[in-house]
Amino acid sequence: MVKKLLKYTLAFSGIFMLSACARDAGYYKNQSSMQLCLDYMTLPSVNINHGARSEELKRRNEDCSAYKEVAASRMKANESFDSRLQRMTSQQQNSTSYDNQVKQPVAFFKRSYISGVNRICIYDRMGSQVASTLRSVDICPLTLE
């Protein structure tokens, strides 16, 4: 019983919220033909107000072809903005993932020994020993990052 009540409450709330976003056909009666045509041509057809705009344009017997160039310009500007925003977002994500990498403290050289053809360099990193392997003829660096 409680689940059904919750289910119906959520469904009603969703419908109410969506309908609150929708404009009635009367809203568009006061909008200029240019604005109405540009919104109709540039906003996605899935926009909740698309039908109401279409009805008002039909009621006015409006021909929006006079605004095609302006609409194309607006859509091009929107696409350019979206493209720049996507680039900025991807750059930010790349830099964020790099910045979030844990940086180890510097390790300081303690000693080294030869094992076969390798030189094993032993370092101290804040009390912990760290090893690095080089060719036996190489010299261990004084620090390891």
Buried (B, 14 or more C-beta within 10 A) or exposed (E): EEEEEEEEEEEEEEEEEEEEEEEEBEEBEEBEBBEBBBBBBBBEEEBEBBEBBBEBBEEEEBEBEEBEEBBEEBBEEEEEEEEEEEEEEEEEEEEEEEEEEEEEEEBEBEEBEEEEEEBBBBBBBEEEEBEBEBEBEEEBEEEBE
